[in-house]
Amino acid sequence: MAQSLPDLASAGARRILRYFPESSQAEREELCATARELLDTHGEKVLTALRPAERVMWYLASEGRAEDLVEVVRGQRRDPGGFLVSGIRRPRLVLPGLRDLALPERIAALGRRDLPVTAQLTSVEWRGDDLVWGGYAFVANLPRPSGRIGRFAMLKHADTGRRIKLRLRRTRNEQATVASGQALHCYDQTGFEVVVPARRLRELAGQGAGQWMLYVGIPGPGGIYGARVRQRDAGTAGHNQVRHLADGSRLVVGFTKEGVGITVEQPPAEVESCTVVDGELLLVARVRSGAEVPTAVSVVEGDTRLDSPLTALSAPSGSADAFRRYRAVFSLDRLTTADLKGTKTRSFKVTFRDVGGKGQEVRLAEGFTTGRHRYAPGRELAIHTNGPGRLALATRAVRPVVDAMTATAAGELVVEGTYPREEAAGKKVILRHGTRLEEKELPVELADGRFTVRIDPEAAPQVSGPELPLCPGRWYLFFRDADAWDKSGDIPVTLRPEQLGELPLRFSGPQRVGGQPRAFTVDRRNFDRIFIEPERLLAPDEHGAYRQRILRETYYHEQRELPLRDAVLYLSLGGKQFSDSPRSVYEELVRRGVEVEHIWIQNSGLPEMPTEATVVTWGTRECYEALARSRYVVVNTAIGDWFVTRPGQKVVQTWHGTPLKKIGADLLGSAKSNPAYIASLPHSYRQFDFVVSPNAYTTEIMSRAYCIEGDMFESGYPRNDVFYAPDREERAARVRERLGLPEGKKVVLYAPTWREDQRHASKLYKLDLRIDLAAAQAELGDDHVLLFRKHPRVHGSVPGAGRGFVWDVTQYPDIADLYLVADVLITDYSSALFDFAHSDKPMLFFTYDLEHYRDTLRGLYFDFTTRAPGPLLKTSEELVEAVRDINAVEAEYREKYARFKKDFCEPGDGRATARVVDRMLAGGPHSAGSTDG
C-alpha cells in the first residue's frame, strides 16, 4: 500500500501539526520544511491520497502558509473531518468560516472517495407478508441530495448482477445525525423506508436459489453515490430472519460481511425434529419428493466428528404430503465425551452428506421446536436454531431461558422462564450494564423449575443506599452462584428462540417524580441474549454533537438575555456525584436557610441526588437554562470553553484535589501534554470569580499549571470540614448503618487513582487490580472489611464484592462519608491521601508501579518516597502484612505524618465552607455578613 505524507512524516512532525496553533515559531518552520521536503521527494501522490481536510492542512504546511494553517487546524478541532461542498458537477471543498481560503484545484477538488456513503439499517419488520427495511443513508458532508433524481433502492443479484428497483420512501431519522458523531451537519432528512411487497418476494423465490443484496443510491455532485446497507449489532436490524413461502422456498432476510440482503434457499432436505430419547439424539429429516436423498448426517466440533446414516421411516397412515422422511441417530455419550467444564460452550456443526461426502449445513423445517436436555449436573445439550435457520447443537452450562415477558400497568417488567430447580438453587440474579459493568442484584422467585424476576427500571437496588433508576445503555441478565468470587462463572439469561419474534418489547416505566415516564425496550444481541435498554435522557432536539452545538450557540445565549434567578447550580465531577465541596456548600446554604433554589446537575449515569433539590440532566435545555440564569454556580471541574460568566453571576471553582501528579501546563514537554487544552486554560479560569485552594502548596502549583489570572482563595477545601465537624461520629454511625457494616471489624478503605494507559476498547478506563483479594480475605476477613472505591473514570467489577469482606462502594455518593468510617486508607497517587491526612488515621500506599507512573505516565511534584506519610508497598503480600500490623506502621510514621499534615492540611479548622460561602454571597442580594470567627 502506498504511503501518505503523514505516514512518511515523523511522530514529532504529526504532533506539531496537531497542535500547530500552540507551536513555537521554530516548530512551525520545522513542520513546513518537513512537509515541503517530503512532497518534493515523493511527489503529489502522497498528498492527494489524504482525506480532504487533512490534505488541506499538509498542503498549507508545505507552502509555509502558517496563518491559514492555524485557522484550519482550529476549525478542524471544532468539526473534525467536516467541510462544506460547492459545485454540482465538479464538487470542491469549502471549509466552514474560511470560504475565501485560496486552494488549488488538485487540493480542493473532491472525488468519490472523498465523499463516502453511510448506509445503515435500523429496523426490519413484516407488515403482513411485505418486508419493510428502515434506516438512513447519506453522503458524508452532504446533508441533502443534489440534482433532480430522487434517492432510490434496489436489489442486486450477487452472481448475475441482475437489478430490481424498489420503492424508497424518505423519512425523518434523527439517529443519522446522532450516529454521525459530528456537529456541523444535520442528516435528519436522510432516513428511508424500503418496502419489498409479497409479490416481489414470491418473484425472487421463483427465480431460484441465490443472494440479493440491498443497495441505496443517493444523487450527489457529479452523479449517483451508491452503497450497500450495513447491519446493526442488535435487534431486528442485527439478526437474520427466516420466512417460509408456500412453495417450499425459504427467504433468509439477513446479513453477510458484504451487507444486507435476501437469500433465497430451496433446500431439498430439512430437519423436522431433533430430540433426545433414551440416551440417543434422534434427528428426523424430510426430503422433498424427487430430490436426491442425503446419505448421512455429520456432527463436527474441532477434530471430533460423528456420522450417522440416514435411514428411511415408514410414511404415517393417510399421509399425503410431498416429503419422504429419514432419521439419524447419535449416541449422547459419544457426543458429550470430550465435553468442556464449567460455563464453557462447545458448539457443533451439523451437515447433510451426499454419496460423495460433500456436506451442506442442515436447514430447519417450518415449525421446528427447539429443546434442551440436561445430561450431567450443570451441563445441557441445547438443540437450537440460529439466525439463518440452521440446526445449532451445543453442549453448555444449563441456562435459564425466558419464555414470557410482560410489562405491568405500573411500569414493571416481569421476566419468566425455565431453570431446573437443582441448577437455580443457591444462585442470585444480576443485572449488569454492558459497558459501565455496573451491577444490580435483583430479587428472584424460584418455584417448580421456573423463575420470575420483577424489574422496576426506575428503582433498581444498589448495594448501599436507595434504589436508583437504570441509566441509559444495555442491561443484561445473569444468574450467579451466591458465593461466587467474581463474574467468571455467570450464566447468561437467554430467550427461547420461538419467542424471538416478540421483540422488541417496548413499555413505559413508572411515573417519575417531576417528570414523564421513561420508555424502555427489551431487545436482543448475539441471537438470543436479551437486554433492557432505557431511552436516552436527552430529548430528540438535545441528543448528539450537532444538537448540543445548536443549544450552546443559540439556546444558551438566548437564556443569558433573561433575568438571573435566585438559584445556586451545583456540578460535582461532571455530574457523576452528589459529593465533594459543592455538596458542602449546598449543605451550608441549606443550614443557613438562604432563600435560593438549589439545582444539581447529574450526568447520564443517574447518580443519587438530594431529593430536596431540583435535578437537571447535563446537556438538556433545563441544564443550559440553569447555567445561563443561576445567580450562583458552584463547580469542582471545568464547565466548557463555551461557558461565559454573565454580569451579576458568581461562579465558584472549588476544584477537587491537592496535586501530587503533575497537571496542566506543568505537563508541557511530556508525551501526556495537550497544548491545545493548556492554551484554553486562561479563558476557562477567567469564568470563575475565585478558585478555592486547600493550602499554600496547591495555590502556587494551580496558579502556574492552570494559568490562573484571577483570585485563588486559600480557604481550605470545604469537603474536608467533615473531619472537624462536631457531629462526625454521629454521621459515621449513619454511614455504617447505611452500608450495613458489621460491628467490631476494622474498616479498610481502598481508593486508588486511574491509569491513563489502562483502557477498555470502549475508551473507558480499566480496573488495574493488583491486590490478591482472595488472599487478603483469608488473612484479614475475620476482623476486617475492605471498602473498594474505584475512581470515577474506572469501570470494571470488583471480585469478591458482596461476600462479606470486599464491599464495592463506588456508587456511594461521597467519599468523605467513607473517610469517616475508615480506620485505614490504602491509596497510591490519588489526592485522597491529602484529604485523609486531616483524620490523623494511618495510610498505606500501594505503589506497585511507582517508577512507571512517576517517570513515564504522569510525573510527580515531589519525592514521594521521602515524604509519604506511610509505607510505599510493592506487593499484595506486603500490603496485607502492613494492614495486619497497622499499629506498628502508625508508630513508625508518626513524625512523617505530622510533617505531612503541617505541609498540606493548613488551613484545617473546619471553617472552610463558611469562608467560601461568605465570599460567594458577599456583595450580593443574599449577603448576611461573615460568619467566620
N, C-alpha and C positions, 0 to 999 in steps of 0.2 A: 504494500500500500504506500502511495506517495506521501511524503511528509509535508505538513503545512508549516508555515512560518513560525507559529508558536511552538510546534514540535522541535524545530531546529534551534529556537532560542533557549537560553539558559533559564533555570528556575528563577534566578535573580532578575533577569530581564522581564519575565512574565509578572513577577511581583511588582516591579516598578510600574508597569502598565496598569496593573490593578489599582495601585494607589498613586496614579500619576498626579492628581491634583495636590497631593500632600508631599510629593517627592521634591528633593532638592534640585537646584539647577544642574549640578554635576550628574545626578542620577538621570535627569531628563535628557541631557546631552548623550549620556551613555546609551540609553534606550534608543534614541533616534539614530545614533551611529550604528548600533547593532542591527536595527531593522533595515537600514539602507544597505549595509554590507551583505546581509542575508539575501535581500532582494536582488542585489547585483550578482551575487554568486549563483543563486538557484533559479532565478527567473520569476516571471509573473505568476506561474502556476502555484507557487507556494502561498500566494496572496489571494488569488481569485477562488481558490478552493475553500476558503473560510466562509463561515456564516456571515450574513450581511453586516451586522453591527460590528462584529469582530474584524471583518475585512476593512471597514472604515477606520477603525482605531489603528490597526497596524499600518495602513496606508498613510494616515496623518503622521504617525511616528516616523515612517521612512522619509517623509517630506519635511520633517522638522517643524511641523505646524503645531507647536506646543499649546498655544492658547485655544485653538479649536479642539485639540485632543482633550484638554481639561474639561471643556463643556460636554463633549461626547461621553467621556467616562462618567461624569456626574449624571448625565441623562440616563445612561445605562444602569446606574445604581437604582434609579427610580423605577425604570421599566426594563429589566434585563431581557435582551433579545428583542425588545419591542421597537416597532417603527411604523410609519405610515407608508402607503403605496400610492403613487401617482401614475397616471398613464393607463389607457385601456388596452392599446395594442402592445406597447413596449413599457412594461412596468419599471418604475425606478423607485429606489428607497428615498424616503424623506424622514429625517429624524425629528421627533417632537421638539418644538421650540427652536429648531435650527434649520428652518426652511431655506435660508439663504446660504447654507454651508455649500461651498463650491467643491464638487466632486466630479472626477472624470467619469465618462460613461462606463468604462470597464469596472469601476468600483461601485457605482450607484445602480447599474443595471441589475435587474432581478430575473433569474432563471427559474425553472420549475422546481429545482431542488432548494431554492431559497424560500419557496412558499409551500412548505409541506402541508398535507391534508391530515386532519384528525377526524376519524370517523368512528364513533363509539356507540355501541349498543347499550341501552339502559333497561329495556324490558322486552319480554317475549310473552305473548298471550294468544289465546284462541277465542275468537268471537264466533260461536257456533263452530262451523268447520273451516272458517277463514283464519289464516295465520296472520298475526299482526306484530311487526317489529317496530319498536320505538327507540329513538336515540338522538344523536346530534352529529353534525358534520360541518366542518369549517376549514377554510384555508387560513393558515397562520397569518395574523396581522391584516386579514381581510374580513372584517365582521359582517359585511354584506356582499352578496354575489354581484358581479357586474355583467352587463350585457342583457340581451333580450331573452335569451334562453333560460328557462327556469331550472331548478335542481331536478334531478331525476334519479331513479334507481333501476337496477337491472340484475338479473341472474345470468351468470356466465358459466357454461359447462366447462369443467376442469380439463376435459380431454379434447372435445371437439371445438371448443371456443364459441359454440352457438350462444346467442344472447336473447334473452326475453325481457322486454321492458316492463317495469312495474309502476303502478301509480304511487307517487310520493306526495304526501300532504305535508306542507310546512307547519310546524308547531312552535310554540314557545318552550324552551327548555333551559331553565336557569342553571342547571348543572354544567352546561357547556362553559359558561363564563367562570364559574367557580373552579371547575376542574382544570381550566387553562392555567391557573395559578398566577396570571399576570394582571396588572392594574390599568392597562392602557385602553383595552378594547372590551366592548360588550358583545358577547356572542349569543345572547338570549334568543335571538330570532333564527338560530341555526338548527333548531330541533326538527325532527322528521318523524313521520309515521308511514310505514310501508305495509300495504295490505296485499297478501297473496291469497286470492279467493280460492274457494274449494275446487272450482272447476279447473283453475290453473294447476293446483296440486295434483289433481287427477291426470291432467295432461302431462305433467312431469313424470308421473308414475308410468304412464302409457308409453313413454319413450325408453323405458328400460332402466336398468341399474346405472347409477352414475352420481357424480357430485356436482352441485350447482352452487357457486359462490356468489354472495351478495356484494354488489358494488354500488357506490353512490357517485354521482357526477355533480360538480359544482362549477358553474361558469365563473371565470375569472379573467384577469388580464392576459390576453394572448390565446384564449381558448378554454377548454374544459379541463378541470382538475378532477381526476378520479382516484378512488381509493377503496380498498376492501374494508369492510366494517369489522371492528375488533370486539371481543367479548369483555365482560366484566369478570371480577373474581368471585362473585356471589350472586345468589338469587336466580331468577329466570333467565337473566342475560349472561349468566355464567355457567349454566349447566345444559347438557344435551336433553332433548325431549324426543320421545318416540311416539309416532302417530301411525296406527294401523288403518289401512284402507280396505274397502270391501273386496277388492280383487286379490288380496293377499300380500300386496306390497306394503313395505314399511318406509315411512319417512322419518329420518333422523334429523331433526332441526337442531343444529348444534354448531360445534366449533372445532377447528383444527388450528395448527400454528399459522396457517395462511389466512384465517379469518372466519367469518360467519357464513353459514350456508345450509343447504338442504341436501342430504344424501338419500338417494332412492335405493332401497335394497329389496331384492326379490329372492329371499333365501329359500332354497329347495327343502331345507330341513330346519326345524326349530325344536327347542325343548319345551314340553308342556308342563312337566313337573320334575321336581328333584327333592327326594325325601330320604330320611334315614329310617330304615326298618330292620330290626333285629341285627344291629351291628353292621349293616351294609348301607352304602349310599346308592339309592336306586334312581336312575335317571331315565325318564320316558321321553322319547323324541317322536315327532311326527314328520313324515316325509310326503311331499306333495306327489299325487299320482302322476306317474310318467317321469318323475325326476330320478336321477341317479341316487342310490342309497349309500350313505357313508358306511364304511365297513367297521369303524371303531371310533371310540371316544378316548382322547388323551387328557390326562390331568398332569400339569407340569409346574414345578416350582424349583428354580435353580437347577441343580443336577438331578433332581428327583423326577421321575416320570412313571406314571401308572397308566396302563392301557386296558381297555375293556372292549370286547367285540359288541357290536350292535346285533341283537337277536330279535327276530320278528315276534310280535304279540298278536294273538288272535283278535280279530275285529269283534267288538261287542255286538250282541244280537240286535238287529234292527238298525245298526249304524249305517249311515249313508253319506258321510262327509267325504271330501276329496283327499283324504290322507290315509297313509299306512303308518302303523306305529311300531316302534322298536324300543328296546331297553338296553341300558348298560348298567353293570353292577361293579361297585368298588368296595373293597374291604375298608371299613372305617379305621381299623387298627393300623393297616398299612398306610393309610392316608395321614395318620397322625403320629407315625413312628418317630419322625425327626422333628417333632413339634418344638416350637420355641417356648420359653418360660415367661412368666410374669405377664406384663401388659403388651408384649411384642406381638405383632401380627404377621402371619405367614400367608401370602396370597398366592393362589393357584390360577394358572391359565388353562381354560378348558376349550378344547378344539375337537371338531369332527375330522376324521381322517378318511381319505378315499383309498382306493385299492393301491394307488401308487405311493401312499404315505403322505400326500400333500394335506396340510391342515388348513382349516378355516374356523375362525372363532365362532363359538356357539351363540346363536341368537335365541331369544326367548319368545315364545308364542304369546299372543294377547291373552291376558287373564292369568298369567303365571303368578303363583303365590310364593313369596319369599318365606324363609324359615330359619330357625336356629336350633342346634342340637348340642346340649351340654354333655360332653363326653368325659370330662375329668373336672375335679374341683378347680374352679376359676377359669376354665377354658371351654370354648364352644366352637362348633363348626357353623359358620354363617353361610347360608345359601341365599345369595342376594343377586340383585341386578345392578348394573352400573348405568351411567347416563345414556350411552348408546344402545341400551337394551341387551347387553351381553350377559351371560351367566358369570357370576363372580362367586368363587368359593374361597373361603379364608378360615384358617384357624386363628383364634384370637382370645383375648380376655373376654369373659362373659360381660356383655354390655347391657346397660339399661336402655331400653328402646321405647320411645314415645309413640303412643298410638292415639292420643287425644289431647287437644289443646282448646281451651275456651277462655274467653275474656268475659268477666262478670260485669254487671251494670255499674259496680263500684270502681271499675278500673283495675281489677286484679287479674293477673294471668294465672290460669290453673293448668299445669302440665302434668299429664298422667301417662303411665306406661307400665311395662312389664320388667321385672327384675327378680330372679329367683330368690326366695327367702334366705337361703343359705349364702348367697352372694351379697345381698344387701345388708345382712347382719353386721353390725359394727362399723358401718360406713356413714359418712355425712355428705351433704350436698354442698358443693362450692360453685359460686357464680364468679367467673374470672374475666376481667377486661382483656381484650385481645392484644392491646399494645401497652397500656399502662401496667398490666399484670396485677392490678389491684384486685383483691378478693373479698367476697362476701360469703359468709356461711349462712345457708338458708335452712329453715326447719323443713323436715320431710316426714310424710306419713307413709308407713310401710304396713301392708296387710295382704296376706294370701298371694305373695309373689307379685304384688303390684306396688307402685309408688305414686305419691301425689305431692307435688311441690306447688305451693302458692306464693306468687311473687307480686308484691306491691312495689312497682317500679319507682314510686315516689317516697318509699320508706323502707329502703333496704337496710338490713342490720349491719353494723360495723363492730369491730372488736371492742372499742372503747368509746362510749358516747352515744348520742342519739342516732336514731335511724335517719339516713340521708337518701336523697334521690340518686338514681343511677345517672352518671354523667354520660354524655354522648360517646358513641363508639359501640363496638360489638361485644356483647357479654355472652360467654359460653358456659354451659352447664357441665359439671363433672361430679362423679361420686369418688370419694376418697376415704381410705381407711381412717378411722377416728384417731388412731395412734401413729399415722404416717408422719415421717420426719420432714418430707418435702412433697413436691408435686409430681415427682418422677413416676409414681405409681397410680396417678389419676386415671380414672376410666371415663372416657367421653360419653356424654349422653347423645344418642343419635335418634333420628326419626325413621320410623318404619317406612320402607320405600313406597308402599301403597298409599301413604299419606302425603307424599311429596307434592301432589297436585293441590293440596290445601294451602300451600304457601304462595305468596307472602300472606301472613295473617296480620292485619292492621287493627289496632284498637286504641282507644283513648284511655289515658291513665286517670287516676283520681283527681278531683278538683284540687288545685293548689291554692294556698292562701295568697290572696292578692294577684292571682293570675288565672289564665285559662288552662284547662287540662292539656298536657303534652300528648303528642301522638307517639306510638311505639309500633315497631314492626318486628315480627318473628320471621326469620328467613333462614337460608341455609348456605353453607360453604363446604367445599370438598365433598360434594354429593349429598351427604345426609347429616352433617354436623349443623345443628340448629343454633341460632344465636338470637338474642334480643337486642334491638338497636333503638335507643331513644332518638327522637328527632333532634336536629341541631337546635341549639339555643338561640341562634340568630335568625331573625325573620328573613324572608327572601330578599328584601331590599337592604339587608345588612351583611349577607354572607359572602365571603370571598374577598380577594385582594382588590378587585375593581370597585366593589360597592363600599369597602372600607375607605378607599381613596375618596370616593364621592362624599361620604359622610364627613371625612376630615376636612376636605377642601370647601365644602358647601354648608352642610348642616351645622357643623361645629361653629363655623364663623357666623352663621345666622343666629345661633343661640347666644353668641357673645354680645350681640346687639341688644339683647333683652336684659332687664334689670337683674342684679345679683339677688340670690336667695339667701336667707339666713340659714345656711346649711354648712355642715362640715362633711367633706368627702374623704373617705379613707381608702388607701390602696396599700396592701401589705404583700410583698413578694409577688407583684404582678397579679394579685387576686387569688393566689393559691391558699391563703390562710387568713383567719381572724387571729392576729398574733402581733408580737413584736411591739415596737414603740408606738405605732399607730393605735394598737389596742390600748396601751397605757394612757395615751392622750384621750381616747374615747371614754375610758372609764373615769378619768379625772373630770372631764367636762360633764359627764352624767352625774358624778358625785357632787359637783358644784351647782348643778341644776341650771346650767347655762341654757337659755331658751333658743336652741337651734335644732334643726332637723339633722339627724345622723344618717349618712348614706355610706354603705360599704359596697365596694366593687368586688365581685367574685369572678373567677375565670371559669372555663368550661368544665373544670374538674368538680364543680359544685361542692366546695368545702363547707364545713359548718360555719354558720354566721350567727350573730346575735339576733334573736327573734324580735327585740325591741326596735331594731334599726330598719331602715329601708335598704333593700339589697337590689343592686342592679348588676347585670352581667356585662363584662368587658366586651366592647365592640358594638353594643346596642345603641339605639338612639337615646335611650334613657341615660346611658353612660356618658355619651358625648354631651348631652344637655347638662348633666351634673358637673362635668369637668369645666364647662363653659360658664356656669352660673353659680356654682357654690362659692360662698364668700371665703371659705377656708378649705384648703386641700392639704391633707397630711399623707405623705408617701414615704416609703423606705427604699424605693428603687426608682430608676428613671421612668418617665412617662412616655416620651417620644419627642422627636425633633419638631413635630408639627404642633406641639402644645406651646402656647404662649400665654403667660400670665397677663390678665387684663387689669386695668386700673381698679383699685378698690379690693382686689382679690389678694389673699395671702396664701402662699404656697410654702409649706414647711417640708424640708427633706431631712428625715431623721436618720437615714442610712441604716445599715444592718450589720455592722461588724467592725472590729478592730483589725487592721490588716497585718497578717503575718506573711501571706503570699503576696507577691507583687501585683500591682493593679495599675490600670490606666496608662498614663504616659510613661510610667516607670518601666513598662514592658517594651518601650521602643528599642529597636535593635535586636529583639529576640524573635524567634520564629512564631511566637504566640501573639505578637503585637498586631493591632489593627489600626493603621494610621488614619483611616477614614473615621473610625469611631473616636479616636483621640482628638482629631480635628474638630469633631462635633461637640466635644465636652464644654468648651466655653459657652456656647449657645445654650446647651441643656441646663447648665448650672446658673445661668442668668435668670432662669424662670423661678428660682427659689428665693424667697425673701431671706431665708437663712438656712444654713446646713448645720445640723446637730453633730457635735463631736463628743466622743466619750472621754477623751483625755488629750493631754498636750501632744503626746506621741502621734496620735491619729490626726490631730489638727495640722501638724506640719506635713505629714505624708499626703493627706487628702487634698490639701490646698495645692500642692505641687502636682500630684498624679492626676487629679481631676480638673486641673486648670481653673480652680475656683477663684473668681474675681471678687465675689461678694463676701458676706459675713459668715464666718464659722463660729457657731455658738457652742462654747465648750462647757456644756451644762451637765455632761454625763448622759448616758443613754436612759431614756425613760423606762425601757424594758427591764433595766437592772434594778429599779426601785423595789422590785419584788423581794430581793434579798434582805431588804431593810424594813419591810412592811411590818407593822405591829401584829397583823393577823396572818403572818406567813405560815405559822404552824396549823392554824385552822384551815387555811387554803390547801396546805399539803395534805391534810386529812381528807378533805373533799376530793382531791385528785386521787388519793389512794383508793377511796371508796368507789369513785367512778371507774377506775381501771380494774378494780377487784383484786388488788394486790394482797397477797397473803400476809397475815400478821407475823412479825418476828423474823422475817427474812430481810437480808440486806439487799438494797436495790442498786444495781449497776446500770448506768446509762451509757450506751454506746452511740455516739453521734459523729460519724466520720464525714469528711467533705467528699466532693466528687472528683473524678479524674477525667480530664479533657480527652485523654487518649483511650478511654474505655466506653465505646459506643455500640448500641444496637444498630442493626441495619435501618431501623426507623428513625435514626438520629437522636433517639433518647439515650441517656447515659446508663451504662450497666452498673449493677451492683458488684463491686470488686470485693468479694468476701474472702478474707484470708484467715478469719478465726475458725478454728475447728469447733463448731458449736456443740457437736456431739460429745467431744472430749471435755469441753467446758461444762456441759451439763453433768457429765459423770463425776467431775471433780467438785463442782460448786452447787449442783442442783438441790442438795438437801437444805442449804441455808442461804441461798442467793436466788435472785431473779435477775434476768438481763433484759432491759428495755432497749430495743433496737430502733433507732431513729434514723431512717435514710434521709439523705439530703433531698430537698425538693426537686432537684434536677434528675435524681436517680430513680429508675424503675426496675423492679425485679422483686420476686417473692423471697421472703426470709425463711430459710429451712428451720424446722423445729418450732416455728411460731405456733402458739396455741396448745402446747403440750406441757405447760406449767413452768418451764424455765425461761424460754425465749418469748418475749412479748413484742410484737411488731406495733410500735406506737407512732408510725409515720403519719397516720391520718389524725392523730391528736392535734387539736388546733394550735397550741402554743407550747414551744419547748420550755418556756420559762416555768410552766407548771411542773414539768418533768424534772427540772433542776431542783425544785423544792423537795421532791420525794427521793431524789437520788442520793445515795451515800457515797458513791464513787462515780467519776466521769471517766470514760475511755473516749479519746478522740485522736486526731492526728494533727492536721494543719488547719483545722476549722477554727473560725473566730469564736466558737463556743468556749474555747479554753479561757479567753479573756473575760467572758461573762461569768463563767462558773467560778472564776477566781474570787469573785465577790462573796462566795459562800463559805470560804475557808475549808471546804471539803476536799479530799485528796483527788488527784488526777493522774491518769496513766496515759501514755502516748504510744499508740500502736503505729509506729512509723516504719513499716516493713519496706517501704520504697523511698526512703528519705533521699538518697543520693540522686535517684532518677527524678523525683519531684523537685528537688532543690536545684539540680544542675541542668536539667533538660526541660521539664514540664513548665514550671512557673517561676521558680526563684523565690527566695525568702529575704525579708528585710533585715534579719539579724541572725546571729549564730544560735540556732535553736538548740544545738547540742549543749551549749553552756548556760542558756538562760531558761530553759524549760523548767516549770515548777513541779516536775515529776519525771520518772524514768522514761527514756525512749527505748521501746521494746521492738524486737525484730520478728519474733516468732510467736505463734499462738501459745506454745508451751510456756514461754516466758511471761506472757500476758496473764494466763491463768494462775501461774505461781504468784505473780505480783498481787492479783486480786485476793488470793488466799492469805497473803502476808501483808495486807494493806496497812496495818498499824505500824509495822517496821518501815514501810515505804514512806508513810506520812512523817514519821520521826526523822528519817534521813533527809527529807526535802523541806523541812520546816523553814529553814533560813532562806533557801532559794525561793520558796513560795512567798515569804514575806517581802523579799526584794521585788519579786514579780508583781505582787499586788500594789506595792508602792509606785512602781513604774507605770502600771496600766489601769489601775482601778480608782484613780482620783480624778474628778470628784466621785465620791461614793458614799453619799449620806442619805439616800432615799428621797431626795428633793428634786431630782432631775425632771420629772414630769411636770411638777408645779412650775419650775423655771421655764420650761418650754411653752406650756400653756399661757403663762403670763406674757411671755414675749410674743406669742402668736396673737393674743387678744389685745395687746397694748395699742392704744390709739384708735381702736375701732369701736363699733357700737356695743360690743359685749365686754369691754374692758371693765374690770371691777377692782383694779388696784392689785398690787403684788401680794401674793401670799407666801413669798419666800422669806423665811426668817433670816 
